[in-house]
Structure formats: C-alpha cells, structure tokens
Amino acid sequence: MAPYITKTRGERWRARVSAFAKGSKEAVQKTPHVAVELFQTAVKEAPVVVSRVKEDLTMFRELRAEKKRATAAKAEQTMDAAAEE
C-alpha cells in the first residue's frame, strides 16, 4: 500500500516498466535460445497478426460509424418531436 501513498502514478509506472525490463533481460541472458525462438516465431507470424489487426480495425470503424448514425437519427427524432409540440 505504501507505493500508492508515497509515489506518483508516473513513478509507480516507471518502476513497473523498469522491473519488467530487468526481469526480461535476466531471462534472455539465462535462456538465449528461447529468446531467439520467440523472435523467429514472431517474425513468421507477423503477416497473420497484421491481417487480424486490419480486420479488427475495419470492424471497429464500422461499429463506430453505426453508433454515430444511430446517435444522429435519435437526435433528429428528438428535434422532430420537439418541433411538433
């Protein structure tokens, strides 16, 4: 609990990132073959990941556009109802 009282959010975040980097460096030094294998797998799978990200972005854009259309339609209906009164 003390870090939440004595440190700012930025200081806590910086400490977490630093600890993660230090742990990652130690892990790579102890098991370099795993790091090489991980990198090779990441390079090999990159096109699949890119295509999935593109699909997700397309779906996100479509959903956002639909929400905007629905909001605009709702606002128009509200204006029409107010004009009728």
C-alpha positions as CSV (number, residue, x, y, z in Angstrom):
1,M,0.0,0.0,0.0
2,A,2.9,2.4,0.7
3,P,3.8,2.9,-3.0
4,Y,0.4,4.2,-3.7
5,I,0.8,6.8,-0.9
6,T,4.4,7.8,-1.4
7,K,4.8,7.6,-5.2
8,T,3.0,9.3,-8.0
9,R,1.3,7.3,-10.8
10,G,4.2,8.1,-13.1
11,E,6.8,6.9,-10.6
12,R,4.9,3.6,-10.0
13,W,4.5,3.0,-13.7
14,R,8.2,3.7,-14.3
15,A,9.2,1.3,-11.5
16,R,7.0,-1.4,-13.0
17,V,8.4,-1.0,-16.5
18,S,11.9,-0.9,-15.1
19,A,11.3,-4.1,-13.2
20,F,9.8,-5.8,-16.2
21,A,12.8,-4.8,-18.4
22,K,15.2,-6.0,-15.8
23,G,13.4,-9.4,-15.5
24,S,13.2,-9.8,-19.2
25,K,16.9,-9.1,-19.6
26,E,17.8,-11.6,-17.0
27,A,15.5,-14.2,-18.6
28,V,17.1,-13.6,-22.0
29,Q,20.6,-13.9,-20.5
30,K,19.7,-17.2,-18.8
31,T,17.9,-18.7,-21.8
32,P,19.0,-17.1,-25.1
33,H,17.7,-20.0,-27.2
34,V,14.1,-19.2,-26.0
35,A,14.5,-15.5,-27.0
36,V,15.8,-16.4,-30.4
37,E,12.9,-18.9,-30.9
38,L,10.4,-16.3,-29.7
39,F,11.7,-13.7,-32.2
40,Q,11.7,-16.2,-35.1
41,T,8.1,-17.2,-34.3
42,A,7.1,-13.5,-34.1
43,V,8.6,-12.8,-37.5
44,K,7.0,-15.8,-39.0
45,E,3.5,-15.0,-37.6
46,A,3.7,-11.2,-38.3
47,P,1.6,-11.4,-41.5
48,V,-1.2,-13.2,-39.7
49,V,-1.2,-10.7,-36.8
50,V,-1.3,-7.8,-39.3
51,S,-4.3,-9.2,-41.1
52,R,-6.1,-9.8,-37.8
53,V,-5.4,-6.2,-36.7
54,K,-6.7,-4.9,-40.1
55,E,-9.9,-6.9,-39.7
56,D,-10.3,-5.6,-36.1
57,L,-9.8,-2.0,-37.3
58,T,-12.3,-2.4,-40.1
59,M,-14.9,-3.8,-37.7
60,F,-14.2,-1.0,-35.2
61,R,-14.7,1.6,-37.8
62,E,-17.9,0.1,-39.0
63,L,-19.3,-0.1,-35.4
64,R,-18.2,3.5,-34.7
65,A,-19.9,4.7,-37.9
66,E,-23.1,2.8,-37.0
67,K,-23.1,4.3,-33.5
68,K,-22.7,7.8,-35.0
69,R,-25.6,7.1,-37.4
70,A,-27.8,5.9,-34.6
71,T,-27.0,8.9,-32.4
72,A,-27.7,11.3,-35.3
73,A,-31.0,9.6,-36.0
74,K,-32.0,9.7,-32.4
75,A,-31.1,13.4,-32.2
76,E,-33.2,14.1,-35.3
77,Q,-36.2,12.2,-33.9
78,T,-35.9,14.3,-30.7
79,M,-35.8,17.5,-32.7
80,D,-38.8,16.4,-34.7
81,A,-40.8,15.6,-31.6
82,A,-39.9,18.9,-30.0
83,A,-40.9,20.7,-33.2
84,E,-44.3,19.0,-33.2
85,E,-45.1,20.3,-29.7
